[in-house]
Amino acid sequence: MATDLRVLRQDDWDEWYDNLIRAFGGVPESAEERALFRELTRTDRSIGVWDDDTCVGTAGAFAFRLTVPGGAAVPAAGVTMVSVAATHRRRGVLTSMMRRQLDDVRSWGEPLAVLTASEPAIYGRFGYGVGTYHLSAEIDTTRVRLSVPPGTDDVRLRYASPAEALGACEAVYAELVPRRPGMVARIPGWERLWVLDPESGRDGASPLQCVVAERGGETVGYARFRIKPGWEPAGPKGTVVLQDLDALDPAAQAALWRFLFDIDLTSKVTTRGRPVDEGWQHMASDVRRCSLLMRDSLYVRLVDVGAALEARTYQAPVDLVLDVEDAFCPWNTGRWRLTGDAKGASCTRTEDAADLALTVRELGSAYLGGVTLDALAAAGRVRELRQGALTEASVAFASTVAPWLPHGF
């Protein structure tokens, strides 16, 4: 098939974006959403495939900084807006875009590429491994109570306009970013995404509401949510639909969750995309009635193995040789000696005998510390070549805080 793969031109954006919308079901966005995504799109980091004058493939890459174990903010290409027209499936369009994109990411000097997958089966063949998980919950607040920590009653809550409180909320978010692997620093303009509130996206719920948590006059947390009214013969049965909640300490987090549990005329809180180790689960009186569901979230791809492994720290001293296979980015293939600890790391090419053998996909899964190398070995995806190396590596790569991607992109 004769097609033209090229960097996106500004005057082609509308057709390029229309192809993306059609691939994801064809439901149009509000004018405000579309305008904001046009503004946020980096055309110089976006590509399209064209068949004559028709766009048949799209892909972009935001310039993120991703928190890794140890707290460093590492440059990462946030792969996004990937689509192939249904008329052009199984013709190599996606492979050609992934090939060009990873070559570009390498040329930009970004050691990582990350994405969220619409379908998990798509990206493993390009070297992406699932690196974070998140929780969804449907909490029966008529049956579940919270046991809150000391200091919760010292937190003051107040309603605020989501737009007017945006600056204070973003300051809380920014303070949290270095604390947890997988979080991304907001690109300027991105904060506006969280207060877009088109009626088409409410699914019968209220306009977006915001409650701010304060202590001593300082903002220490916030929750943004909607209320979806509901009634039955016995009385009200509304739902609190939580969009996002961030807090700087356990008492502020508890105050916000307790507020959500206690809103009048509601009997349920629903939420999605929460950290798997979030504290409210251990405050809940009956976690079975919270209907927890875990699913994959952020997929991680090491574009430069040496630079990526040097960028993070390791919770235990490590000195081992990794035999890495990378069929799609062959510059990573070979043996790498990794030495490091909680202070820093070095990762260089070596001819020494290997201690572990794995593909770049497994490295991506283990990179942020939420998936253990032991678990991957149990699935037959990591081979131990020196006795004891697997335990050494698995302990070193782990994170005491579960990695978490707070939002899609």
N, C-alpha and C positions, 0 to 999 in steps of 0.2 A: 504494500500500500504506500503510495507516494503522499507523504504528509510533511508539513513544515512545523518543526518545533522551534519556538523562539521566545525570547524575553518579551513579557507583556508590554504593549504600548498603551499609553494613557487613553488614547482614543478608541482602543479596542476593549476597554474595561467592561462596558455594558454588556456586550455580547459574551465576553468571557464569564461574567458573573451570572448572566442568564443561563448559560450552559450548566454552571454549578447548581443553581437553584432547581433546574429541571431534573438533574441527576439525583437530587435529594427529595424528589416528590413533586416539584413544580408549584408548591404553595408560595405565593409571593409574600415578601416581607413588607413591613410598613415602610413608607417613604423615609422616615427618620432612621430606621435600622439600615436601610440600604445606603443612605447618605453617609452614615458613620462608618460602615464597612468600606465604602469607597475611599474615605479619608484615611482609614487605617491600613489599607492595602499598600504594600511596598511593591510598586510595579517593577523596580529593578531586581527584586528578589522573587518575582513571580514569573511563571512560564505558562505557555499554552501550546496546544497542538492544533493545527489548522489543516483541514482537508479542503483544498481550494479556498473559498472565502468563508468557510464554516468552521467555527470553533468546536472541537470534539474532545478536548482534554484540558484540564486546568490543574495547577498546583502552585502553592505559594509557600513562603517561609518567613515568619516573623523573626526579628532579631531579639531573642530573649536572653535573660540572665537567669540561670537555674541554680537554686541552692542545692549543694551536694553535701554529703557527710563531712563534717568539720566546719560548715557554715560558709564556705566560699561561694561566690556568685560566678558561675562559669558560663561563658558565651554558649548559647545553644540555638540552633535553628528550630523554630516552632513550626513544623510542617503542617500545612492547613489548606483548606479549600481544594482538596484533591477530588477530581471527578473525571469520569470518562463517559461520553455519550453512549447510550444504550445501542445505538446503531454501529458503534465502533469497538465493541467488546471483543476480546480474544484476538486482537490484532497487534499487540505489543505496545499500545499507546501508554499504558501505565508504566511498563518497564522502561520505556524510553524516557519518561519524565523522572522516574526515580533515579535512573542512571545520571541524567543531566543534573538533577538537584543535588545528589550527594557529591558529585564532582564540584559543583558550585560551592557547597558548604565547606568542603576541604579547602578550596581556593580562598574563601573568606576567613580562614583560620579559626573556624569554630569546631571544637573537638567533639561536639555532641549534636545529634538531631533527635527531636522528640515529637510525638504526635499522639492524638487520641484517635482510635480506630472506629469507624462506623461498623465494620465487620472484622472481628479479631483474626480471621483466617487470612487476611490480605497481606499483611506486612512482614510476616516472619521470613519470607523468602528474600526480603531485602535487608535482613539483618536486625530488625527491630524485635526486642523482647519486652514483655510486659514487666514494668518496673515498679508500678504502684497499683494498689487496689483502693477502693473506697466503699463506704457503707451507705445503703439506703435504709430508711426505717419508716414504719407506720405504727405510731405509738398510741395505744388506747389510754388516753389520759383520765378516763373514768376509773381505771383499775391500777394505773402505775403512778406512784408518788416518787418524789425525789428526796433523798437525804443529803442536804447541802452542807458544805464545809463552813467552819467558822469564818466570819467576816462577810458572809453573803448579805446579811441585813444592813451592812454599812454601804452597800452599793446603791446609788440612786438611779432610778430609771425614768426616762422621760420620752414622750413621743417627739419626733422631729420630722420635718420634711426630708424625704430621701435625698433630694437634690441639694438642699441647704446644708445637710449634715455630711455631704459627700467628702469634704476635705478632712473632717475629723475621723471619719470612718477609714479613709485611705491611709491616714497616719497610723492608725492601729494596725491595719494590714501590713504596712511597710515595716513596722517593728517586728511583726511575726515572721516575715519572710526568711531571715537568717536562721531562725530557730528550727526549721523543719526541712529536711531534704525533699525535693520535688516541688517546692513552691517557686513561683516565678515573680520577679519584680515587674510591676506594672509598667508597660510602655506608655508614655504620655498619650492621653486620649482614651486609653482603655478603661479608665475608671468610669467613663460615661456609659459603658455597656451595662453596668450593674444597676443603673437607674432608668434605663429605657423601659417604658411601661406601656407598650401598645396593647390595646384592648384585645387584639387577636391572640395574644399570648397568655391571657389570664384564665382561660378555660372556665369561665363562670365565676371566678373569684374576684375579690375586691381589687382596686388599685393598690399598688405597692405601698406598704407601710414600713416605718422605721422606728425602732426604739434604741436609744443611746444609753449606755451604762456609764455613770460618772462616779468618781471618788475624789473628794477634795477639789472639785472643780475641773478635774482632768478627765478626758474621755478614756475609758479603759475597755470598751467593748461596744458592740452594736449587733442588732439583728434586723434583717429585712425580710418581710413576709407578706403574705396575703391571707385573707379570710374567705373561705368558700362556705357560704351559709348552707345549712341543711336542716330539714325538719322531718319528724316522723310523728305518729299519733301520740307517743309518750312525751314529746317535747323537742327541744333543739338538739341538733346533731351536726354542728358545723365542724369544718376542718381548718386547722392552721397549716398553711402551705409555706414552709420555711425556705427562703431562697438562699440566704447565707447568714452566717453568724461567726463572728470573730471576737476573741477576748484575750486580754493580756495576762490574766491570772485565773486560778480556779474559782475564786469567789465571784468574779465578774461573769465568768462562764455560767456558773450555777444560777446567778440571779437572772440571767437572760433566759435560760432553759426553764426555770421555775415560772417566769412570767408567761412564756409560751404555753406551758401546761395549764395555766390558770385562767386563760382568757374566757370570758363569759360566752355562753351559747355555743361552745365547741366541746367536742369529745375526742378529738384526734389531732395529732401533729404528724404531718408527713414531711420527710426531708430526703434528699438524695445527695450523693457526692461528699459524705462526711468522712473524716479520718477514721481508720479502723480501730485506733486506740483512744478515741476521744473520751474524755472523762465522764460525760453524762451517763454513759453506759454503766458505770460503777456506782453512780448515785441512784439508779433506777431500782425500784423495789421489786420489779418483776420483768426481767429482760426478755422473757419469752413472749410477753405481750407487746413487745416493741417490733416484732416481725423484721428482724435484721436480715439484710440481703447484701452479700459482698460480691463485687464484680470488678473486672479489670478496668484500669483507668489510663495511666500514662505509659506509653511505649517508648523505650529508650534505645538509641542506636549510637554506638561509639564510632565516630567518623575517623578519629585519630586515637588509636588505642593508647599509645604512650602518653600523649598530652592529657587525655581524659583520666587515666589512672593516676597520673601525677597531681591532678587538680583537686582530688579529695584526700581526706585523711582516713586512717584505719584505727579501729577501736582497740586493737591489740597489735603488737609488733609482728610484722610479716616480712619474709624473705623467701621468695619462691619464683620458679620459672613457669610461665604460662605458655603452652603451645596453642596458639590461636589460629583458627581457620576462618577465613572471610572470603567466600566465593564471589560476592558482589563488589567488594572493595578490596582487591587483592593486596593493596599496599599495607594492609594490617596483618596479613598472613605471616606466620613465623613465630619464633620464640621471643618472649619478653620477660626480662627479670624485673620483678616488682619488689621493692624494699620500701617499707614505710612504717609509720606508727601514728600516734595521735597528733604529732607535730607537723608531719609532712611526708612526702613520698617521692620516690624516683622510679621511673619505668623506662628501661632502655633495651635495645636489641641485644641478643646474646646467642652464642652457640652452645651454651651449657645444656646439659640434659634437662628435659622438662619434668616438672613435678605434677602438673595438671594439664589435661587436654580438653579443650572446649571450643565452641564457635563464638563468634562475636555476638550472636544472639543471646547466649547465656550470660556473657559479660554485661550486656545491656540490662537483663533482668536483675542481676545481682548488684548492679552499679550503685543504686541509691540505698541499698541496705535493707530493702523490704522483702526480698526473695533470697533465701539462703542457697549457697552453693551445695550444701548437703541435700536440700530438697531437689535441686536440679540433678544431682548425682543419683538420687533415688529413682529418678525418672529415666536414667540412662543417658543423660545429656552432658554430664561431666565425668571424665575418667581420671581416677587417681593413679598416677604413675610412680609416686613415692609415698610409702606408707606414712600416714600422719599429715600429709600435705592438705588433704581435704578439710580436716578439722581446723587446721591453722588458718587456711584461707577463709573458711566459712565464718569463723569467729571474727576475723579481722575485717571482713567486708560488711558485717552486720551494722545496723544502726539501732541505738537504744530508743529512738523516736521513729515511729512508722512514717515512711515517706508518704507525701500526699500532694496531689494536684488539686488546688481549691476550685478551679473552674476550667472549662474547656476553652478551645481557641480555634 
